[in-house]
Amino acid sequence: MSKIAVLNEFSIEAIRDALQKLNAFDKLKINGLYAHQLTELEAIDPELFAEISDMIKSGRWFPYAGVWNNSAELSEIALIKSCLYSVRYFLDNFGKKYRVFHGKKIYNNLFPQAVYSSLFDAVVLDDENESKWLQGADDFRTLVMTAETVDVTDVDDEFIKANEFISYEELADAFFESHLDLETVTLPTCSIKPEGIEKELIDAEMLSAINGDDKTDKIREAWIAHFDGESEKAREIADGISGGKAPDIGKIKLHGDGVVLTEVKLSEDGSGDTVVRVAETCGKEQSAYIMYNRLNSGFRFEIMPYEMPTFRITNDGSGYAKEIYICE
């Protein structure tokens, strides 16, 4: 039976040892290293990273695509972002698109959909020890693969000579051919809501979209900083996108027939006031209402057909709002 060799330890010594074995034995293949570990390796030892890169491109080393790193908890949006940036990293740096998702656990019932949307065919999870099909929201399914592995740092030359080795990518082919009758586990409906820095990043991205600002690179940098455990760096970038603490867009409630939010931002004078612009889209004169609990504000206003008024809501807790004629 073919063996799956993995690198469990992330250290320069362990990576050098694995690379030495790859160079010595042509039939050896190694699975290991997430995107965040490869970026760290590139920063601390560029020459070793270059050697690993050559092995990845030649199909001898198979890194772990899927999540940026194997964090235990991810909200739905964070999971999708993590998949997206991991896929892009391996495409941009090595020209590789992998079909097997690697991660820590079953994150929530949207997990199969996120895997499918990111074009993965199967998953390998640290916390799962039984092969199965997972069925989640909207009847999306994904295949969980399990297999016995050997740590490449623990095997000697004789063991390598005596065995054949495959990657998880190759294992997926065998699973689809012979394991279609595996048990299907339906995941319960659940949700990990974004909180803290994740919510700040989501609000900053929504704010830039509403304002028509292309902050794609900055948003990506902020999410990756968060995935790498650099929350303060992520928060600093988010504040740079929003101009300070981002207005909580999700808590601005606008009531009106065809009256929509077109812009939300902090006032540029540093006061912390929130500036909101709306637009009437139905072509009729009407009365509308804005509620923003974070600033204890709620007010009604009259709007003319296709009018685009702008309001400034003060940050002093009084709930005072006034119409202004420029976007301050």
Disulfide bonds with the S-S distance in Angstrom:
none
